[in-house]
């Protein structure tokens, strides 16, 4: 059984996608042992509680010193003893200590085809605005391991999504979620749980 910890900041539709796959039986041998949010009012926390999953908030606002927040975050993560940490819209730069401790055990979903439209400051609706401004015909989503850069870790899965002529950032965001993110994230977890993923430096090998 792969014990996963999901870290969130917002609505948690990606968390829901994982929960749905566990519920319908297509994601076996995986258990969500906890959810951590940095926002007290994140709807993702409610989603977790509905499934009886331990859901807590660790907010920067409660810690005057950043290092204290970092240490509390690490302490709470460790308390769940996760085999895999899933960043599903977690808008906090992880402490280096945590990344080192959980090397190749943290994955993130990013709403573009990395290495396009990623890196510092490139998150949320901004990504889709930039895709439209650049006039791209295709975009997508990427699941990657987290290293100490921003969106620079080994890529696990990617899926392309068509950009439509009439798209707004909002309609594009919705299509990327529906056609890519909600499929890719549970699928990546399934592959990792099944031992189908090998990491070779910057590259991954999916053994299917
Ligand atoms: C998603 O677009 C994800 O790619 C990004 O943050 C968003 C989270 O959405 N990292 P949700 O909270 O899962 O609905």
Boltz pocket constraint, residues with backbone or C-beta under 6 A from the ligand:
constraints:
  - pocket:
      binder: B
      contacts: [[A, 8], [A, 9], [A, 10], [A, 11], [A, 12], [A, 13], [A, 14], [A, 15], [A, 44], [A, 87], [A, 88], [A, 89], [A, 90], [A, 109], [A, 110], [A, 111], [A, 124], [A, 177], [A, 181]]
      max_distance: 6.0
